[in-house]
């Protein structure tokens, strides 16, 4: 049998996600197949700056009848249709069978409106407004995370109708729960296992967690930043943050955004300079997404960090989290063709065609100026109404 040299850009292979312990099947040869599947309708364009029918615009009434404040920056309110309810909750019922257990969950759900303008997104607001968004995330993480009974705070954004977002007004959510949910719990456990397995090891130049402990994401970011730019998965890097298509990415243009200069467990551990460069990173990543297919790019974004602010009675050995953001966008080939996780991916394991390296190269190649600004023939950047 003739010897064949393995080529990751051609030959099928699996990649391990060390955060979840799960594999993704990479099938790069399938990028040549013609698309005859579903296409999506165009994303909404030409939205007004204010919509009298929008339940998130300043001064408007929400679905439950409560009227929004006439806000001019970020705006936070408790979700009128929360997925979890405040404590105290009922006692769990007796399980009819050991396989049919019930675990009550309490908590709170907040809506974070990013900007008063109905027609903007994170890619189109001024940096000062993005810094206010970051400050609001810090405040709500600190406030909810120190409430009695809260064990986890999840900050996230669903952008675009194809991601289930029912309102285009720029906003995200924060769900605070009495338990640590499945996915972040799995990440934390794998990060803890990695730290224990590599005690005293790891790259000597990579940042370390307190006590000199090895951090999975510090090690990974350090490696990726050191790979040759044109060959690697790094999409964007500034003084403190790096955005990259992870080695194990499931979604075609998935991005992992994280600080790489030092170990940072949570939003509350960021310096003022790191918060500013965080806002710059959010602006750059979301602009690149929009520019890729010249559309308002859909995605789900979530922040993973220490479950709640560090408590006085917490063991240092349990503090293994490293702040990072997941961007999971569904678009595959164009603004109208999306990826679905079905069939093999639901029954076996995730699969992708475009390699993470190819995806990173395409994201690196797009301009950093938003395509709408570039097409307006020298118009100035959209500025906040609050300025």
C-alpha positions as CSV (number, residue, x, y, z in Angstrom):
1,X,0.0,0.0,0.0
2,X,1.4,3.4,-1.0
3,X,2.4,5.8,1.7
4,X,0.1,8.9,1.9
5,X,1.3,12.0,3.7
6,X,-1.5,13.4,6.0
7,X,-2.7,16.8,4.9
8,X,-5.2,18.4,7.4
9,X,-6.5,20.7,4.7
10,X,-7.6,17.7,2.6
11,X,-7.9,14.5,4.7
12,X,-10.7,13.8,7.2
13,X,-9.7,13.8,10.8
14,X,-10.9,14.4,14.3
15,X,-9.9,17.2,16.7
16,X,-10.3,17.1,20.5
17,X,-11.9,20.0,22.4
18,X,-10.0,20.0,25.7
19,X,-12.6,22.3,27.3
20,X,-15.4,19.7,26.8
21,X,-13.5,16.5,26.2
22,X,-15.5,16.0,23.0
23,X,-14.3,15.5,19.4
24,X,-15.3,17.3,16.2
25,X,-15.0,15.5,12.8
26,X,-13.2,17.7,10.2
27,X,-14.0,16.9,6.6
28,X,-12.3,19.5,4.5
29,X,-12.7,17.7,1.2
30,X,-16.5,18.3,1.4
31,X,-16.1,22.1,0.8
32,X,-16.4,21.3,-2.9
33,X,-19.9,19.9,-2.7
34,X,-22.7,22.0,-4.3
35,X,-25.3,23.5,-2.0
36,X,-28.9,22.6,-2.7
37,X,-30.3,22.9,0.8
38,X,-32.2,25.6,2.6
39,X,-31.3,29.3,2.3
40,X,-32.2,32.0,4.8
41,X,-34.1,35.2,4.1
42,X,-32.0,38.4,4.1
43,X,-31.2,39.9,7.5
44,X,-33.3,43.0,8.3
45,X,-31.7,46.2,7.0
46,X,-32.6,49.8,7.0
47,X,-34.0,49.8,10.5
48,X,-35.2,53.1,12.0
49,X,-33.2,54.7,14.8
50,X,-36.3,54.5,16.9
51,X,-39.3,52.1,16.5
52,X,-42.5,53.0,18.4
53,X,-43.5,49.3,18.3
54,X,-40.2,48.0,19.8
55,X,-40.5,46.9,23.4
56,X,-36.8,47.7,24.0
57,X,-36.6,51.3,22.7
58,X,-36.4,54.1,25.3
59,X,-39.8,55.1,26.8
60,X,-41.7,52.3,25.1
61,X,-44.0,49.9,26.9
62,X,-42.9,46.3,27.1
63,X,-45.1,43.3,26.4
64,X,-46.0,43.0,30.1
65,X,-47.0,46.7,30.3
66,X,-44.0,48.1,32.1
67,X,-42.6,51.2,30.4
68,X,-38.9,51.5,29.8
69,X,-37.0,54.5,31.2
70,X,-36.0,57.1,28.7
71,X,-32.4,55.8,28.8
72,X,-29.5,57.2,26.8
73,X,-26.8,54.5,27.4
74,X,-27.1,50.9,28.5
75,X,-30.3,49.8,30.2
76,X,-31.0,46.8,32.4
77,X,-34.3,45.3,33.5
78,X,-35.6,42.0,34.8
79,X,-36.9,39.8,32.0
80,X,-40.7,40.0,32.0
81,X,-40.8,36.3,31.0
82,X,-37.9,34.9,33.0
83,X,-36.7,31.3,32.5
84,X,-36.0,30.9,36.2
85,X,-37.8,32.5,39.2
86,X,-36.4,34.0,42.4
87,X,-36.0,31.9,45.6
88,X,-37.4,30.5,47.7
89,X,-38.6,27.7,45.5
90,X,-40.5,24.5,46.2
91,X,-38.9,21.4,47.6
92,X,-38.1,18.7,45.0
93,X,-40.8,16.1,44.5
94,X,-40.1,12.4,45.4
95,X,-38.7,10.7,42.3
96,X,-41.0,8.0,40.9
97,X,-37.8,6.2,39.8
98,X,-34.0,6.9,40.2
99,X,-33.9,7.7,36.5
100,X,-36.6,10.4,36.8
101,X,-35.2,12.9,39.3
102,X,-36.1,16.6,39.5
103,X,-33.8,19.3,40.7
104,X,-35.5,22.7,41.3
105,X,-33.6,25.8,40.1
106,X,-34.0,29.4,41.2
107,X,-32.5,32.6,40.1
108,X,-33.1,35.6,37.9
109,X,-33.0,36.7,34.3
110,X,-32.0,40.2,33.2
111,X,-32.1,41.9,29.9
112,X,-29.1,44.2,29.0
113,X,-30.0,46.7,26.3
114,X,-26.7,47.8,24.8
115,X,-27.7,51.1,23.2
116,X,-30.8,53.3,22.8
117,X,-30.5,53.2,19.0
118,X,-32.8,50.6,17.5
119,X,-30.8,50.3,14.3
120,X,-27.3,49.6,15.7
121,X,-25.4,46.5,16.7
122,X,-22.2,46.0,18.7
123,X,-20.3,46.3,15.4
124,X,-21.8,49.7,14.7
125,X,-21.5,51.6,18.0
126,X,-18.7,53.8,19.3
127,X,-16.0,52.4,21.4
128,X,-17.2,54.5,24.4
129,X,-20.5,52.7,24.2
130,X,-18.9,49.3,24.0
131,X,-16.9,50.2,27.2
132,X,-20.2,51.0,28.8
133,X,-21.5,47.6,27.8
134,X,-18.4,46.0,29.4
135,X,-18.9,48.1,32.6
136,X,-22.6,47.0,32.7
137,X,-21.6,43.3,32.4
138,X,-19.1,43.8,35.3
139,X,-21.7,45.4,37.4
140,X,-24.4,42.8,36.9
141,X,-21.9,39.9,37.4
142,X,-20.9,41.5,40.7
143,X,-24.4,42.2,41.8
144,X,-26.1,38.9,40.9
145,X,-23.0,36.8,41.7
146,X,-23.0,38.0,45.3
147,X,-26.7,37.4,45.9
148,X,-27.6,34.6,48.3
149,X,-28.3,31.3,46.5
150,X,-26.7,32.3,43.2
151,X,-24.0,29.9,42.1
152,X,-23.5,30.9,38.5
153,X,-24.0,34.0,36.2
154,X,-24.2,33.5,32.5
155,X,-23.9,36.6,30.2
156,X,-24.8,36.0,26.6
157,X,-26.2,37.6,23.4
158,X,-28.3,36.0,20.6
159,X,-28.0,38.2,17.5
160,X,-30.1,37.7,14.4
161,X,-33.5,36.1,13.7
162,X,-31.8,32.8,12.7
163,X,-30.4,32.5,16.2
164,X,-33.9,32.9,17.7
165,X,-33.6,36.6,18.5
166,X,-37.1,38.1,18.3
167,X,-36.1,41.7,18.5
168,X,-33.3,43.4,16.4
169,X,-32.7,46.1,19.0
170,X,-29.2,45.6,20.3
171,X,-29.4,43.6,23.6
172,X,-28.2,40.6,25.5
173,X,-29.2,38.7,28.5
174,X,-27.9,37.5,31.9
175,X,-29.2,34.4,33.6
176,X,-28.2,33.9,37.2
177,X,-28.8,30.4,38.6
178,X,-28.7,28.4,41.8
179,X,-26.6,25.8,40.0
180,X,-23.6,25.7,37.7
181,X,-25.0,24.6,34.2
182,X,-23.8,21.6,32.3
183,X,-21.4,23.2,29.7
184,X,-19.5,25.6,32.0
185,X,-19.4,22.9,34.6
186,X,-17.8,20.6,32.1
187,X,-15.3,23.2,31.1
188,X,-14.3,24.0,34.7
189,X,-13.8,20.3,35.4
190,X,-11.6,19.8,32.4
191,X,-9.6,22.9,33.3
192,X,-9.2,21.6,36.8
193,X,-8.1,18.2,35.5
194,X,-5.6,19.8,33.2
195,X,-4.1,21.9,36.0
196,X,-3.7,18.8,38.2
197,X,-2.2,16.7,35.4
198,X,0.3,19.5,34.5
199,X,1.3,20.6,38.0
200,X,4.7,22.2,37.7
201,X,4.7,21.7,33.9
202,X,3.4,23.6,30.9
203,X,5.2,26.1,28.8
204,X,7.7,28.1,31.0
205,X,6.7,31.3,29.1
206,X,2.9,31.0,29.4
207,X,1.0,32.9,32.1
208,X,0.2,30.9,35.2
209,X,-2.7,30.8,37.6
210,X,-2.2,31.8,41.3
211,X,0.3,29.6,43.0
212,X,2.1,28.9,39.7
213,X,-0.7,26.5,38.6
214,X,-0.9,25.6,34.9
215,X,-4.0,27.0,33.1
216,X,-5.4,25.2,30.1
217,X,-6.5,28.5,28.3
218,X,-3.3,30.4,29.2
219,X,-1.3,27.6,27.6
220,X,-3.5,27.4,24.6
221,X,-3.6,31.2,23.9
222,X,0.2,31.4,24.4
223,X,0.7,28.6,21.8
224,X,-1.7,30.2,19.3
225,X,-0.1,33.7,19.6
226,X,3.3,32.1,18.8
227,X,2.2,30.4,15.6
228,X,3.2,32.2,12.3
229,X,0.4,34.6,11.5
230,X,-0.4,33.4,8.0
231,X,-0.4,29.8,9.1
232,X,-2.3,30.0,12.3
233,X,-5.8,30.5,13.7
234,X,-5.4,34.0,15.2
235,X,-7.8,36.4,13.6
236,X,-7.1,39.6,15.7
237,X,-4.8,40.5,18.5
238,X,-4.3,43.7,20.6
239,X,-2.2,44.4,23.6
240,X,-4.3,42.2,26.0
241,X,-6.8,40.1,24.0
242,X,-6.6,37.6,21.2
243,X,-9.5,36.4,18.9
244,X,-8.9,33.1,17.2
245,X,-10.8,30.3,15.5
246,X,-10.1,27.4,18.0
247,X,-8.4,24.2,16.8
248,X,-11.5,22.4,17.9
249,X,-14.1,24.8,16.4
250,X,-17.5,23.3,15.6
251,X,-19.2,26.3,13.8
252,X,-17.7,27.4,10.5
253,X,-16.5,30.8,11.7
254,X,-16.5,30.2,15.5
255,X,-14.3,32.5,17.5
256,X,-12.7,32.2,20.9
257,X,-11.9,35.6,22.5
258,X,-9.7,35.7,25.6
259,X,-7.0,37.6,27.4
260,X,-3.5,36.1,26.7
261,X,-1.0,38.2,28.6
262,X,-1.9,37.0,32.1
263,X,-4.3,34.7,33.9
264,X,-7.7,36.5,34.4
265,X,-10.5,34.5,36.1
266,X,-13.4,37.0,35.7
267,X,-14.5,40.3,34.4
268,X,-13.9,41.8,37.9
269,X,-10.2,41.0,37.6
270,X,-9.7,43.1,34.5
271,X,-7.7,46.3,34.7
272,X,-9.1,49.6,33.2
273,X,-6.7,49.1,30.2
274,X,-7.8,45.5,29.7
275,X,-11.4,46.6,29.8
276,X,-10.7,49.2,27.0
277,X,-8.9,46.6,24.9
278,X,-11.8,44.2,25.5
279,X,-14.2,46.8,24.0
280,X,-11.8,47.2,21.0
281,X,-11.8,43.4,20.5
282,X,-15.6,43.2,20.6
283,X,-15.7,46.0,18.0
284,X,-13.1,44.3,15.7
285,X,-14.6,40.8,15.9
286,X,-18.1,41.9,15.2
287,X,-17.0,44.1,12.3
288,X,-15.1,41.2,10.7
289,X,-18.2,39.1,11.0
290,X,-20.4,41.7,9.3
291,X,-17.8,42.2,6.6
292,X,-17.4,38.5,5.8
293,X,-20.7,38.3,3.9
294,X,-21.6,42.0,3.9
295,X,-24.5,41.5,6.2
296,X,-25.6,41.9,9.9
297,X,-23.9,38.6,10.9
298,X,-25.9,36.3,13.2
299,X,-24.3,34.6,16.2
300,X,-24.7,33.5,19.8
301,X,-22.0,34.8,22.1
302,X,-21.5,33.8,25.7
303,X,-19.0,34.7,28.5
304,X,-17.4,31.9,30.5
305,X,-15.5,32.9,33.6
306,X,-15.4,32.2,37.4
307,X,-19.1,31.1,38.1
308,X,-19.5,33.9,40.7
309,X,-17.1,36.5,42.2
310,X,-14.5,34.9,44.4
311,X,-15.8,34.3,47.9
312,X,-13.8,34.5,51.1
313,X,-14.4,30.8,51.9
314,X,-13.4,29.6,48.4
315,X,-10.5,27.2,48.0
316,X,-7.7,28.5,45.7
317,X,-7.6,25.0,44.2
318,X,-11.1,25.5,42.9
319,X,-10.3,28.8,41.2
320,X,-9.3,27.4,37.8
321,X,-11.5,29.6,35.5
322,X,-10.0,31.8,32.8
323,X,-12.2,34.5,31.3
324,X,-13.2,33.8,27.7
325,X,-15.9,34.4,25.2
326,X,-17.4,32.0,22.7
327,X,-18.9,33.3,19.4
328,X,-20.9,30.6,17.6
329,X,-22.2,31.9,14.3
330,X,-24.3,29.7,12.0
331,X,-23.5,31.2,8.6
332,X,-21.6,28.8,6.4
333,X,-21.1,29.9,2.8
334,X,-22.9,33.2,2.5
335,X,-25.4,35.5,4.2
336,X,-28.2,33.1,3.2
337,X,-26.6,29.6,3.8
338,X,-26.3,28.4,7.3
339,X,-25.0,25.3,9.0
340,X,-27.3,22.9,10.8
341,X,-26.3,20.5,13.6
342,X,-28.4,17.5,12.5
343,X,-28.1,13.8,11.6
344,X,-24.6,12.6,12.4
345,X,-23.9,15.7,14.5
346,X,-27.0,15.0,16.7
347,X,-26.4,11.3,16.9
348,X,-22.6,11.0,17.0
349,X,-20.4,14.1,17.2
350,X,-20.1,17.6,15.6
351,X,-18.7,17.8,12.1
352,X,-17.3,20.7,10.0
353,X,-16.1,21.0,6.4
354,X,-14.1,24.3,6.3
355,X,-11.0,23.9,8.5
356,X,-10.4,26.3,11.4
357,X,-7.2,27.5,9.6
358,X,-9.2,28.3,6.5
359,X,-11.9,30.1,8.4
360,X,-9.3,32.2,10.3
361,X,-7.6,33.1,7.0
362,X,-10.9,34.4,5.6
363,X,-11.7,36.4,8.7
364,X,-8.2,37.9,8.8
365,X,-8.5,38.9,5.1
366,X,-11.7,41.1,5.5
367,X,-11.2,44.8,6.2
368,X,-11.4,46.2,9.7
369,X,-13.6,49.1,8.7
370,X,-17.3,48.2,8.7
371,X,-18.6,47.6,5.1
372,X,-21.4,50.1,5.6
373,X,-18.9,52.8,6.7
374,X,-16.7,52.0,3.7
375,X,-19.6,52.1,1.3
376,X,-20.7,55.6,2.5
377,X,-17.8,57.2,0.8
378,X,-15.9,58.7,3.7
379,X,-18.9,59.2,6.1
380,X,-17.8,59.4,9.7
381,X,-18.3,56.5,12.1
382,X,-21.7,56.1,13.6
383,X,-21.6,57.9,17.0
384,X,-23.6,57.4,20.1
385,X,-26.6,59.6,20.7
386,X,-25.3,59.8,24.3
387,X,-22.2,61.6,23.2
